[in-house]
């Protein structure tokens, strides 16, 4: 039981250090971390005001057809996934699996 309490305290101290570092690394004119933290804590106390604030901040949805969206976000760079590399990797994995299955079935019983 003592170990649980100690680790819980360690976790709380670590969370406090992270919050302190996050607030210290933001520039002096932007106190958004502290403001957001206070707003979150206030929302836990009064959920109705948080819902009202969220409704006021909601932006109007933009209705864009899929083809326009895809054209606007098109990138000319190489894709992250290369089919040749994927094929080679899957081929090697298949060969390794086949060898493993053959080794398992060759064992004398």
PEDA-V567327 format. One record per residue. PSI is psi as a letter, one per 40 degrees, with the letter a starting at -180 (* if undefined). BURIAL is I if it has 16 or more other C-alpha atoms within 10 Angstrom, else O. Layout:
psi = {PSI & PSI}
burial = {BURIAL & BURIAL}
//
This chain:
psi = {d & d & d & d & d & d & d & d & d & d & d & d & d & d & d & d & d & d & d & d & d & d & d & d & e & i & i & d & e & h & f & d & d & d & d & d & d & d & d & d & d & d & d & d & d & g & d & d & d & d & d & d & d & d & d & d & e & h & i & h & i & h & h & h & i & d & d & d & d & d & d & d & e & h & h & e & i & i & i & d & h & h & d & d & d & d & d & d & d & d & d & d & d & d & d & d & d & d & d & d & d & d & d & d & e & e & h & h & *}
burial = {O & O & O & O & O & O & O & O & O & O & O & O & O & O & O & O & O & O & O & O & O & O & I & O & O & O & O & O & O & O & O & O & I & O & O & O & O & O & O & O & O & O & O & O & O & O & O & O & O & I & O & O & O & O & O & O & O & O & O & O & O & O & O & O & O & O & O & O & O & O & O & O & O & O & O & O & O & O & O & O & O & O & O & O & O & O & O & O & O & O & O & O & O & O & O & O & O & O & O & O & O & O & O & O & O & O & O & O & O}
//
